[in-house]
């Protein structure tokens, strides 16, 4: 379907046979207006508008590369790449560009857990202490990890925690006696032909350990990883090339994929290829707290009604590198998947509320859900305007819409502006220092038995291996105090009374660390 349209990273489709995107039920908050079927010309117009909205938001958030796909009735009906997968080499982003999908991996893990429940091999009420010594009593159950209700009094309140979710890796591996990677390959990747998906970036360096994944797969992975989008971060107004995130994989994150492969996965989920319909609906039902309150998360998925409609969604967020958005509209059998090579797709919205806080989702839902429910076009806002002007525009558009108040756009635009302002506030001023002073700073600094930092000089540049196995430039604020642009990290070199550097103090994300010089 997409083979004839790859120019500039874009894939288009003839929509003459597109199944009309209509709402199955009247949205209570939009009034009792009848839904109507729109023509193929309207479909083409809405897709053009969606592309313009996505491009405007990509430019506003300074996302280098973005790939998108829409799945309707288990078929890809539109896919496109925006911007660049590699900004320096000017390699366009396409629907076939691989990205680190971060927390979208959680939906795969949840499906694997629920398969074991269906097979009678696992009970959601089992204590996680059965699988990990990090839990000292039986109060935290598997269902609490899946629903992000494991902190404090288990089941009492929702608090998203990817680290705790990752304990499901041990559950899956112990029950099945298979690695998480093998479960992904044998359950999803091979059966669905997800040939551009890799279960972990580290497979390049650990290939000899994973013969169980199949020789054909292991031979294919390097070619996929060679096309992996480069990661970036917005530093003030500057787009900075950053290191890749940690390369392993677990239940919480680590899968690498494309929007086209994720479309295969989403279509299979919708046809209940992995789970019985009843089990899938359980995953897509808000988890109920101990006091009977429905929470914003089900079992591995976010679930929250908005404007009388049920939406299933998840985001991916790896700080300073990659982000993702997946939105499902069950009533219309409609799904949107977005992948980006910066964190800006999710960072402004992590985690501030429901899907209505995500500007990309707002644009999609207005065009392909709420226009159908109202039976008329809803004008597109100019996302690039500042907050006051944007609010005024939305007030005017809301009067014209008569039934749609643009609150989704208002909420998400405010989140975007707040995030952009915060990024501008992070900029630090670098000063000129004599590079000759760097020789006295070069060395190894030990934090603990598992982590030693290496400071190196490369010409007139000073670098440090943050993150691990990378080299990031240290920018001087003085002769002893430096900062990174690739992450929010400050490094101070501390000298003794003889003028010798004895340790470094590292400040990052509210944490203070001290590493003593050992070489």
PyMOL commands that set and color helices and strands:
alter all, ss='L'
color gray80, all
select helices_A, chain A and resi 7-9+15-17+28-30+40-61+102-118+128-130+142-147+162-165+168-176+180-192+201-204+207-209+211-213+215-226+259-270+277-283+330-332+343-345+347-349+355-357+359-374+387-401+407-425+435-440
alter helices_A, ss='H'
color red, helices_A
select strands_A, chain A and resi 10-11+65-72+75-86+91-92+99-100+232-235+238-241+256-257+302-306+309-318+322-329+334-340+443-448+451-458+461-464+472-476+481-483+489-495+501-508+511-517
alter strands_A, ss='S'
color yellow, strands_A
deselect
rebuild
show_as cartoon
